[in-house]
């Protein structure tokens, strides 16, 4: 499986680090703009609100990013019928598709988890050394709680990011894949700061959606041996 993953990455020539850095810089710039200027208006007046905002933007960005990755790795191959050439290799179809989806899952999980930590740390440093706009202090308990939340958020999001696979595969459509990801992000990310209700903050909803994504991936892999690729 590791060889298949390496071959897939080499074939598509992904530069994950560059893409993640660009996305993180954009999120960081936006968060600095709204957290440390007059645009704040109390949305990020405390560290928990600030970290929550970071988690929302990071999760939304990389779920959509994952849909683009699904489009590149899976949907485009079906749409252009190049998947038939891939399936001629003396390797089970299940393993080939599983390798692609593992790449999407791991990319989403690691990108969200590491980006949450990096951006939150930089914003905390900016506030400490330059502005002191955010109220309260960063305690050990707050750090531990947010590290745990970053990990669980990343895990749930990695599962949720697989849901667009279903919509893309139905019509072999890249736009359907990406649009479905945008709609999912809108569903789980609406609301902001100051105790606003957000569906993505409800563990049972995030867990349920993640399980749906996992189920879609499993069914896609299970049925691939008998599926018409035309």
Secondary structure as the mmCIF struct_conf table of DSSP 4:
data_model
#
loop_
_struct_conf.conf_type_id
_struct_conf.id
_struct_conf.beg_label_comp_id
_struct_conf.beg_label_asym_id
_struct_conf.beg_label_seq_id
_struct_conf.end_label_comp_id
_struct_conf.end_label_asym_id
_struct_conf.end_label_seq_id
HELX_RH_AL_P HELX_RH_AL_P1 UNK A 2 UNK A 12
TURN_TY1_P TURN_TY1_P1 UNK A 13 UNK A 13
HELX_RH_AL_P HELX_RH_AL_P2 UNK A 16 UNK A 35
BEND BEND1 UNK A 36 UNK A 37
TURN_TY1_P TURN_TY1_P2 UNK A 38 UNK A 39
TURN_TY1_P TURN_TY1_P3 UNK A 41 UNK A 44
STRN STRN1 UNK A 46 UNK A 46
HELX_RH_AL_P HELX_RH_AL_P3 UNK A 47 UNK A 70
HELX_RH_PI_P HELX_RH_PI_P1 UNK A 71 UNK A 75
HELX_RH_AL_P HELX_RH_AL_P4 UNK A 76 UNK A 79
TURN_TY1_P TURN_TY1_P4 UNK A 80 UNK A 82
HELX_RH_AL_P HELX_RH_AL_P5 UNK A 83 UNK A 86
TURN_TY1_P TURN_TY1_P5 UNK A 87 UNK A 88
BEND BEND2 UNK A 89 UNK A 91
HELX_RH_AL_P HELX_RH_AL_P6 UNK A 93 UNK A 126
HELX_RH_PI_P HELX_RH_PI_P2 UNK A 127 UNK A 131
BEND BEND3 UNK A 134 UNK A 134
STRN STRN2 UNK A 135 UNK A 135
BEND BEND4 UNK A 136 UNK A 136
HELX_RH_AL_P HELX_RH_AL_P7 UNK A 140 UNK A 160
TURN_TY1_P TURN_TY1_P6 UNK A 161 UNK A 163
HELX_RH_AL_P HELX_RH_AL_P8 UNK A 164 UNK A 171
TURN_TY1_P TURN_TY1_P7 UNK A 172 UNK A 172
HELX_RH_AL_P HELX_RH_AL_P9 UNK A 174 UNK A 189
BEND BEND5 UNK A 193 UNK A 193
TURN_TY1_P TURN_TY1_P8 UNK A 194 UNK A 195
HELX_RH_3T_P HELX_RH_3T_P1 UNK A 199 UNK A 201
HELX_RH_AL_P HELX_RH_AL_P10 UNK A 203 UNK A 222
TURN_TY1_P TURN_TY1_P9 UNK A 223 UNK A 223
HELX_RH_3T_P HELX_RH_3T_P2 UNK A 224 UNK A 226
#
